Amino acid sequence: MKLKPFKTIGIGATFSPNLEANLYEASRLAMLFDSKLILIHVGESSDDKKVKFQSILQPFIEKGLDYDIVFKPGKPVDVILSITSSYNIDLLLIGALKRENFVKFYLGSIARQITRKALCSVLLLTHSSVDNKPCKHIVVNGLKDPKTKETICLSFYMATNFKAKKMTIVEEIAQQEVAVSVEDDKSLRRANINKERIKLREDSRVKKLIEDIDEQYTSSVNYNIQPIFGKRGYSIGHYAEVVRADLLIMNAPDKTSFLDRLFPHDIEHILTELPTDVLIVR
């Protein structure tokens, strides 16, 4: 993994009620990771807008924040994706909105399109705050995939920087892998034995991934491996919600088709439920 995975962090800056909280979150991350911060505003430039943004950023500017404000009119999705590409943004922050009268968070159509199309990592913020709230527990996917090792390595890097007290690597195991119809005590024992074998196999695979990661990322983090049986995407999202994780880190999907939106799976479940802040690693 790169020693500095996020050289440039971007965030869409709109004059919403969450503007100050979102910019504080973005500025803290930029300072923590020694990154440049790019504020992306979809619209024409004006002195009033610049003054507003700079007044919010002032506490961080005084501490040496490296930042730029980019104004560009056009369609929001096209503008944000274009600037993300032209400025080589490594991490794009998107604020999620709370449904009225509901605890759950959701992404609007613009944010969903950006999340699916962005070529960089995307962090979905569900609990933006002006106050600096500690990240205590990180949950990360441990599924069998070529991208998982990089994702787990990045998770250790972030846990170290956040000084998180705990990190859980979740292995989502499909129920059909048990492949035993439970009809009596004998078949129940067979199913349980099969589950244990699968757990041992998955634990061994994930431990091997961790062994291959540089010790500088793993030595200071208290982590554990947690296998769970269920539907991919939904299961880990539910787990992150139950354990009240502060951050869920997931591999980016290889591709997202129209059918994925009709019949959500994997990352689409996460986008629908948003159990906590979610980092999608690309």
C-alpha positions in Angstrom: 0.0 0.0 0.0 1.1 3.6 -0.6 2.6 5.3 2.4 0.4 8.3 1.6 -2.8 6.8 0.0 -4.7 10.1 0.1 -2.6 12.9 -1.4 -5.6 14.9 -2.4 -9.1 14.9 -0.8 -12.1 16.4 -2.4 -15.5 17.4 -1.2 -18.6 18.8 -2.9 -19.3 22.2 -1.2 -22.9 23.3 -1.4 -24.6 25.8 0.8 -26.6 23.2 2.7 -27.3 23.1 6.5 -24.4 20.6 6.8 -21.9 22.7 5.0 -19.9 23.7 8.1 -19.9 20.2 9.6 -18.9 18.6 6.2 -16.0 21.1 5.7 -14.8 20.5 9.2 -14.8 16.7 8.7 -12.9 17.1 5.4 -10.4 19.6 6.8 -9.6 17.3 9.8 -9.0 14.4 7.4 -6.8 16.5 5.2 -4.7 17.6 8.1 -4.6 14.1 9.6 -3.4 12.5 6.3 -1.3 15.5 5.2 -3.4 15.9 2.1 -4.4 18.8 0.0 -8.2 19.6 0.2 -10.2 20.5 -2.9 -13.5 22.2 -2.3 -15.7 21.6 -5.4 -18.5 24.0 -5.9 -21.0 23.5 -8.8 -21.7 27.1 -9.8 -20.1 30.4 -10.7 -17.4 31.9 -8.7 -18.0 34.9 -6.5 -16.2 36.8 -3.8 -19.1 36.2 -1.4 -18.8 32.5 -1.8 -15.1 32.5 -1.4 -15.4 34.5 1.8 -18.0 32.1 3.2 -15.9 29.0 2.5 -12.7 30.6 3.8 -14.4 31.8 7.0 -15.4 28.2 7.7 -12.0 26.8 6.9 -10.1 29.6 8.9 -9.3 27.5 12.0 -7.6 24.9 9.7 -6.0 27.5 7.5 -4.3 28.9 10.6 -2.9 25.4 11.2 -1.5 25.2 7.7 -4.3 23.5 5.7 -3.4 23.2 2.1 -6.5 23.8 0.1 -8.1 25.1 -3.1 -11.6 26.1 -4.1 -12.8 25.1 -7.5 -15.8 26.7 -9.1 -17.4 25.2 -12.2 -21.0 25.5 -13.5 -22.8 22.6 -15.1 -24.5 19.4 -14.1 -23.5 18.4 -10.6 -22.5 14.8 -11.4 -20.5 15.7 -14.5 -18.8 18.6 -12.7 -17.8 16.7 -9.6 -16.5 13.7 -11.6 -14.6 15.9 -14.0 -12.9 17.9 -11.2 -12.2 14.6 -9.3 -10.3 13.4 -12.4 -8.5 16.6 -13.4 -7.3 17.3 -9.8 -6.3 13.6 -9.3 -8.4 13.4 -6.2 -7.8 10.2 -4.2 -10.6 10.4 -1.7 -14.0 12.1 -2.4 -16.3 12.9 0.5 -20.0 12.9 0.1 -22.5 13.9 2.8 -25.5 11.6 3.2 -28.9 13.0 4.2 -31.2 11.9 6.9 -34.7 10.9 5.9 -37.4 12.9 7.5 -38.9 11.2 10.6 -36.5 8.3 10.2 -33.2 7.4 11.8 -31.8 5.9 8.5 -29.6 7.9 6.1 -29.9 7.9 2.4 -28.1 9.1 -0.7 -29.8 11.4 -3.2 -29.8 10.6 -6.9 -26.8 12.9 -7.5 -24.7 11.4 -4.7 -25.6 7.9 -5.8 -24.5 8.5 -9.3 -21.2 10.0 -8.1 -20.6 7.1 -5.7 -21.1 4.5 -8.5 -19.1 6.4 -11.2 -16.2 7.9 -9.3 -12.8 6.4 -10.1 -11.4 7.2 -6.6 -12.2 6.1 -3.1 -15.5 7.6 -1.7 -16.3 8.3 1.9 -20.0 8.7 2.7 -20.5 10.9 5.8 -23.6 10.1 7.8 -22.8 11.9 11.0 -20.8 15.0 10.0 -19.9 17.2 13.0 -18.1 20.4 13.8 -16.8 18.7 16.9 -14.1 16.1 16.5 -15.6 12.8 17.5 -13.3 9.8 17.9 -13.4 6.8 15.6 -13.4 3.9 18.1 -14.4 0.9 16.0 -13.8 0.2 12.3 -15.4 -2.7 10.5 -13.9 -3.9 7.2 -14.9 -6.6 4.7 -12.7 -9.7 4.5 -14.4 -11.3 1.5 -12.5 -13.4 -1.0 -11.5 -10.9 -3.6 -8.3 -9.7 -5.2 -9.0 -6.2 -3.9 -9.5 -7.3 -0.2 -5.8 -7.3 0.8 -5.4 -3.6 -0.2 -8.7 -2.7 1.5 -7.6 -4.4 4.8 -4.2 -2.8 4.6 -5.8 0.6 4.1 -8.1 -0.1 7.1 -5.0 -0.8 9.3 -3.5 2.5 8.1 -6.7 4.4 8.9 -7.2 2.7 12.3 -3.6 3.7 13.2 -4.1 7.3 12.2 -7.5 7.5 13.9 -6.1 5.8 17.0 -9.2 3.5 16.8 -9.5 1.1 19.8 -10.8 -1.8 17.7 -11.0 -3.1 14.1 -13.1 -6.1 13.0 -12.5 -7.9 9.8 -15.8 -9.5 8.7 -16.0 -12.6 6.5 -19.4 -12.7 4.9 -20.2 -16.4 4.2 -23.3 -17.2 2.0 -25.8 -19.5 3.7 -25.8 -21.8 0.7 -22.2 -22.7 1.4 -23.4 -24.8 4.3 -25.3 -26.9 1.7 -27.0 -29.1 4.3 -30.7 -29.5 4.7 -31.4 -29.7 8.5 -34.1 -32.2 9.1 -33.0 -34.0 12.3 -30.2 -34.0 14.9 -27.8 -35.8 12.6 -28.2 -33.3 9.8 -28.0 -30.4 12.3 -24.6 -31.7 13.6 -23.5 -32.1 10.0 -24.5 -28.5 9.2 -22.7 -27.2 12.3 -19.5 -29.2 11.4 -19.6 -27.8 7.9 -20.0 -24.3 9.3 -17.0 -24.7 11.5 -14.9 -26.0 8.7 -15.9 -23.0 6.6 -15.1 -20.6 9.4 -11.7 -22.2 9.9 -11.0 -22.0 6.2 -12.0 -18.3 6.0 -10.1 -17.4 9.1 -7.0 -19.0 7.7 -7.4 -17.1 4.4 -7.8 -13.7 6.2 -4.9 -14.4 8.6 -2.7 -15.1 5.6 -3.6 -11.7 4.1 -2.7 -10.0 7.4 0.6 -11.8 7.6 1.6 -10.4 4.2 0.8 -6.8 5.3 3.7 -4.7 6.5 3.9 -4.9 10.3 4.0 -1.1 10.6 0.3 -1.1 9.8 -0.7 -4.1 11.9 1.4 -3.9 15.1 -0.5 -1.1 16.8 -4.1 -2.1 16.0 -6.3 -4.3 18.2 -8.2 -6.4 15.6 -10.3 -9.5 15.4 -11.8 -11.7 12.7 -15.6 -12.2 12.7 -17.2 -14.7 10.3 -21.0 -14.2 9.7 -23.4 -16.2 7.6 -25.9 -14.3 5.4 -26.4 -12.2 2.3 -23.3 -10.3 1.2 -23.5 -6.5 1.7 -26.6 -6.7 3.8 -25.0 -8.9 6.5 -21.9 -6.7 7.0 -24.0 -3.6 7.0 -26.3 -5.0 9.7 -23.3 -6.2 11.7 -21.7 -2.7 11.6 -25.0 -1.2 12.8 -25.4 -3.7 15.6 -21.9 -3.2 17.0 -22.2 0.6 16.4 -19.1 0.8 14.3 -17.9 4.4 13.5 -16.7 3.4 10.0 -17.4 0.6 7.6 -14.8 0.0 4.9 -15.7 -1.9 1.8 -14.2 -2.9 -1.6 -15.6 -1.0 -4.5 -17.7 -3.2 -6.8 -16.2 -4.2 -10.2 -19.2 -2.7 -11.9 -22.8 -1.7 -11.2 -25.5 -2.5 -13.7 -29.1 -1.3 -14.0 -30.2 -4.6 -12.6 -28.1 -4.0 -9.5 -30.4 -1.1 -8.7 -33.5 -3.1 -9.2 -32.2 -6.1 -7.1 -29.6 -4.6 -4.7 -26.7 -6.7 -3.6 -23.3 -6.2 -2.0 -22.4 -2.4 -2.0 -25.9 -1.5 -3.2 -27.3 -2.8 0.2 -24.8 -0.5 1.9 -25.9 2.5 -0.2 -29.5 1.8 0.7 -29.1 1.4 4.5 -25.9 3.4 5.3 -25.4 1.9 8.8 -22.6 4.4 9.6 -19.9 6.3 7.7 -18.9 4.2 4.8 -15.6 4.2 2.9 -15.6 2.5 -0.5 -12.1 1.7 -1.5 -11.0 2.0 -5.2 
